[in-house]
Amino acid sequence: MPALKKQRIDLRLTDDDKSMIEEAAAITNQSVTQFMLNSASERAAEVIEQHRRVVLNEESWAKVMNALSNPPAPNEKLKRAAKRLSDME
């Protein structure tokens, strides 16, 4: 069963933008709504994926890997936080 669509987004656009979107929708055999929703959803997924991905240069990658392989000794603040966590369990 498809999800119930109950949200709207209203927008204003130029005549040229509207014509271009209508033409693209027709070329892809979609309604304007389908075309805009598909286009916006695809772009949103790309933006989210780019935001979630971390890209490091070689030097930064080496620092991260070194920190994971050789973590510093826990300081007092970290020890207190670990104790509070274990007391909550």
N, C-alpha and C positions, 0 to 999 in steps of 0.2 A: 504494500500500500504506500503510495507516495506521501511525502511529508505535506502537511497542510500548510499552504502558503498564506500567511496573514500579515506580512510586513510589506511596507512600501518605501520606495525611495523616489522622491520627486527631484527633478533637476531641470534647469533651464540651459538651453544651448542655442548656438547660432543657427541660422537657416542652413549654412554650409555644412556644419557638423551634423545636423539632422539628416540632410540629404545624403551625406556620405554614409552614415550609419544605416539608413534605409536601403541604400544601394548594396552595401555589404551584406545586410540581412537577406536581401532578395537573392544575391549571388549564392549565398550559402543555404538557401531554401529554409530560412528560419524566420520567425516573426521578429520584429524589432525587440520585443521583450526577451525572447530566447537568445537572440544575438548579444544583446547587452549583458544579460545575466551570465551567459557562457564566457564572454570576453572578460567581464569584471571578475568572475570567479577564478578564471585561469590566472589573471594578473595578480589577484590577491594571494593565490597559492604560491606564485613565484616570489612575491615580496616576503611572505612569511618564511618560506624556505631559505631565502637569502639571509634573512634576519637571524634565523636559528643556526645557520652554518657559521663556523668560525674558521677563518683562513689565516694561517700563520706563516711567516717567513721561516727560513731554516734556523736562524738564531733563536727566534721565539719558541719554535717547536723544541729545540734542544733544551731550552730553559724549562719548559713545561715537563718534558720527559725526565730531566734531571730532578726536578722537584718531586715528581711522582716516585722516582727510583730512590731518592735520598731525602725523604721528608725531614724537616727540622724537628727537633725535640719539642714536645708540647710545652707551651709556657703556662704560667699560673692561670691566666684567663681561660685558656682552653681546658685546663684540668677542672676548673670550677664549672664550666659549662657541661662537661662530660658528667660530672658528679650530679648536677641538677637533672640532667637527662636520665641518669640511672635511678635517681630518687623518684622520678615521675613514673617509672615503669612498675 
